[in-house]
Amino acid sequence: MKLQTGLGLAGQLLLLGVLWGVTGLGPVGWVVGAACGVTVGALLLRSGAPALGPADLVTLSRAGLAGGTAALVADQGTDASLVVVAVVATVALVLDAVDGLVARRTGTASPLGARFDMEVDAFLILVLSAFVGLFVGMWVLAIGAIRYAFVAGQWMLPWLRGPLPPSRARKTVAAVQGIALVVAGSGLVPGPVAVFVAGGALSALVWSFGRDISWLWHVRTLPVIAEGALDFAVVPRSGSSPATGGQRG
């Protein structure tokens, strides 16, 4: 694990070097990107897992791309860097389907891998919402913050920790968030269209979370039903995000 996380950090620094050469990444971007790499490595080492599986290594690559995206957003560089944000984030979103495929093909799905995948997705969406917020309005941050608000709510309201049945609608809404944010922040669409796209994504996300919260509320006092719901809980991996599979936390 130490070797793998070390290589992950080295890859993060290499990506920052490439971004510096392409966009002139400044000191703020370097600090933010390096901090992302160090944080990911520290959390993985803290997990106590002996090693990362093949799918986890793909997710580690996605974490590096998310860190690079965060560095670019924090740096707020030239117009050219805005295009690079869209490119790097798009690659990270595409790889979101790859780690799930690798996990299934190699039979290496694990709770750690599922959690790692989920957290990388959540962080990337948060970064992209901050990026789009620079042009559309900081209300877009709600797209990235809503999942973290839900997790905070789980600490205060135990009934929010219940498992959720699989939902194709939940997966679709989750997948749309990254795509919508990249489109809205790409500069390829007029301002009003970007607002419409981001607003539509946020509306869909609020609906999805609202539906799940309502379901959890209704089963909170029904132990038999709540326990039975465990049968539907799945470990998210393929195409997952903060709102995928049978969990949101």
N, C-alpha and C positions, 0 to 999 in steps of 0.2 A: 504493500500500500504506500509506503514512504517513497519508493521509487516512482510509482505511478503519479502520486500527487506532485512530486518534484518535477516530473516531466510535464505535468499539467501547468505548473507555474512557469516553467521554461517556455512552454507553448504560448502562454498568455503574454509573456514579455516579448516573445518573437512577434506576435501579432501586433502588439503596441509599436514595435519597431517598424513594421510594415506600414501601419497607419501613420506613423510619424513621417515616413518617406513619402507617402501619398498625399497626406493632408497637412503636414506640418504640426502634428499633434503637440500641444503645449504641455507645460508642467502639470496643470490641473488634471488634464486627461491622463497623463502618466501615473499620477498618484492614485486617481480613482480606479484605473484599470489594474494597477498592481495590487491595490487593496482588495479588489474583487478576486484576483487570483489567490492571494494569501488567505482570504476568508474561506474560499471554497476548499482549499487544501486543508485548512485547520478543521473545518467541520467534517470533512471526510475522515481525517485521522481520528477525530473524536468519536466517530461512529463505532470504532473498534473492529470493523470488518477487516479480514486478513488481506483481501485484494479486491480489485474491481473486475467485474466480468466484462465481456466484449461489449455488451449493450451500454454498460456504465461508462466505458471509455468513449463511446459516441456521445453520451450525455456530457461527459467531461469536456469534450470538444465544443459542444453547444454552450457550456458554461463559459468557456474562453471567448466565444463569439459574443455572448451576452455581456461579458466584461469589456470587450472591445467596443461594443455599442454604447455601454455606459460611459466609457472614456470619451468617445466622440461627442456624446450629448453634453457631458460636463464641460468639455472644452469649448463648445459653441464656436467652432472655427469658421472657415470660409464656406461659401455656397457649395464648393466641391465636396466638403466633408458631409454635407447633408445627403448627397447622392450615395456616398460610401456608407452612411448609416443605413440607408434603405437596402443596399446590397448585402452588408454584413448581417443585418437582421433577417433578411429573406433566406439567406443560407442557413441561419440558425433555425428558422421555422421549418424549412424543408427537412433538416436533419431530425426534427421532432418525430417524423414518421419512421426514420431509419432506425433509431434505437429500439423502437417497439418491434420492428421487423427482425432485427438482430436477436433480440431477447427471445422471440418465439422460435426462430430458426435454430438457435443454440440451446434452448431450454434453460436459460440462465436468468429468468425473471426472479426478482427478489424484492422484499419489502424496502431494503435500502435503495435499490435501483428505482423503484416506483416513487419513493419520496424524493430522491435526488432529481428525477425527471420532473416531478411536480414543482419543486422549488425553483428549478432553473426556468421553467415556463413562467412561473409567477413573477420572477425577477425581471425577465425579459419584457413581459407585458408592462410592468411598472416603469421600466426605463423608456419603453416606446411611448407610453402615455405621457411621460414627462417631456419627451421629445416633441410630440405633436402639440402638447400644451403650450410650447413656446410660440407657436404660430396661430393656433386656433383658440386658445384660452385655457387657463389652468384647470377649468372644470373637467377637462379630459383626464386629469390625474385620477378621477374617481374610478376609471376603468381598471387601473392598476392597483388602486387602494382598496377596492371593495372586498377582494379576497382576504387581504390582511385584516380588514375590519371584521370579517366573518370569523377568522381564526381568533382574534382578540375576544369576540363575543363568546367563543367556545370556552374560554377560561372563566367567564362570568356566568354563563348559562349552560350547565352540563347537558341539557337536552339537545343542544346544537351539535353535540359530538356523535350523535347517532349515525349509523351507516345509511346511505341512500341507495335505492335501487338503481340499476343502470338506466341511463336515459340517452337515447340518440340525440334528442333535442339539446340536452346539456352539452354533449360532445360537440355538436355543430356550433352552438353559440360560443363555446370556448375556442374552437378553431378559428372562428370568424374574427375574434378580437385582434390577433396579431396581424392578419391580413388587412383588416380595416385600418389599423394604425399605420402600417407601412404605406398603404395607399394614400391616407390622409396626410402623411408627412413627407411623401416623396417629391412634392412640388409639381407633380404631373397633372394634378387636377386643380381647378380654380378654388379659391378660398371658400366660397359658399358650398361647393361640393364636398370639400374636406370637412366642413362643419357638419354637413348632413351625414356623411359616412361615419364620422366619429360619434355623432349623436345617436345614430341608428345602432351602432355597436354597443354603446352604453345602455340604451333602452333595452336591447335584447339581453344584456348581462343582468340588469336589474330584474327583469322578468324571470330569468332563470334562477337567480338566487332567491328571489321572492317566492317562487314556486316551491323550491326545496325547503326553505325555512318554514313555509306553511305546512308542508308534509311532515317535517320534524315536529312541529308544534302539535299537530293532530295526533301523532302516535306517542307523544311524550308520556302520557298516562296509561298507555296500553302495553304493559311489559311483554305480553305474549306476541303482539304484533311487532313491537320493537325488536324482540329477540329473533323473530322469524325473519326480519329484514336483513339479518346478518347473512342469510343464505344468498342474498342478492348482491352483497358487497363484493366488489372486484378490486384487484390490484391494478391501478391504472398504469399503462405503459405506452401503448400505441396511440399516437396523436393526442396525448394527454395534455392537460393544462391545469390551472388552478381549479377548474370546475369540471374535471373529467371523472369518469368511472363512478364508483360507488361512494366516493368521499369528496369532500371539499377542503378538509383541513390539511 
